[in-house]
Amino acid sequence: MNCDYRIKYYIGVWKNPDKIHIPEHIKTFKQNKLYWYDGPTTAHNPDFPYNYGSLSPGFWWIHGQHGMLLDIPCLTISADGVNNEGLPALVKVRLLTDISGGILCPMEYGRHWGPIKEARTVTTPWASKHNSCVWRGMPAGIQNIIENQRILCCQKHGNKHNIGITDTWDRFPIEYVKPALSIPEMLQYKYVLSLPGNDKDSGLNWKLASNSLVLMPPPEIESWLMEGLLKPYEHYVPLAKDLSDLDDIITWCNLHDKECLQIIINANSFMKTFDNIEIEQQIFENIKAHYARTFTFIS
C-alpha cells in the first residue's frame, strides 16, 4: 500500500477544515482522557504516569521514538484511552467500530515497534517448534476476574498450554503466574496468542513479524499497525472472543501446516510495510501538517 493510502487511513473522517472550541475539562491532564496539549513549550507535568514520557519536548516522548514526537498543539489522549469525545484528536488507538474515532499516530513507537528486530532474528524451523501455543503478559484490561480476557485465558487453558500472567497486580490468583519468557523463548512455539490488554496487545507487531503463527480474536481496536486491514486466515487464525475454541483451533492448525506457513508469510509481508523508518516519519509529519492546517482551536 502506498503512503497516500496510509495517510488517508490514519486521518479517517477528519478531512474538512473546522473551528474547534476547546472544552475546559480537557485542559487538565488526566490519564487515558482527552487532553488539550499546547505543544512543545508546555512545561513538564509531574502527573505524567509510569515514566512513559513527558509533556516536553514532545508529548509521548520516550526512548526509541525515532523522532516521532507529538510536537504541535493538538487534542490528544494519553496512554490507552480511546474516547475522543467526537473531537479531532491525535491518538495511539481507536475503536474499529467508531468511524469518528481519533486520528492515528505512532505513539509509544519504541514500545510497539522496537521488539520486531529481535523477533526476526529467531530462525527456529517450523518443524522443530512445539506443537502448542504460548502467551505471557500482564493482567491488563478489565480489572475483575470475571471479565478480564487474559485471566479467563489462564483459567481455561493455563494448565494445558504455556499460558500465564507474569504479575498478579495484587488482585489476581497467584496460580496463574508463570515465569516471564523472552521473545526467542516464546518463538520456540508454533502458535503465539495475541490478547488485548487495556487497548491493543503491545506485542502484536512483533508476533506478526515472527516465524510463528498468531492466534487471536478479531481485533476491536486499531493503531498505527492498521489492524482493521488484518484478515482472518490470511494474516492470523481467528479465535472466539471468549477463547472457548482454542483447543479446536490448535487441532486445525496441527492438521494444516501448509496453510499455517502461508499465513505466516502473509503476516510477515504485511509487516514489511512499516520497515522504512524514514517513510514512517514522513507519514507522521504529513499527518501533523494536515492537522495544523485543517483545524483552528479556540479557547
Secondary structure, 3 states (H helix, E strand, C coil): CCHHHHHHHHHCCCCCCEEEECCHHHCCCCCCCEEEECCCCCCCCCCCHHHCCCCCCCECCCCCCCCCCECCCEEEECCCCCCCCCCCEEECCEECCCCCCCEECCCCHHHHHCCHHHHHCCCCCHHHCEEEEEEEECCCCCCCCCCCHHHHHHHHHCCCCEEEECCCCCCCCHHHECCCCCHHHHCCEEEEECCCCCCCCCCHHHHHHCCCEEEECCCCEECCCCHHHCCECCCEEECCCCCCCHHHHHHHHHHCHHHHHHHHHHHHHHHHHHCCHHHHHHHHHHHHHHHHHHEEEEC
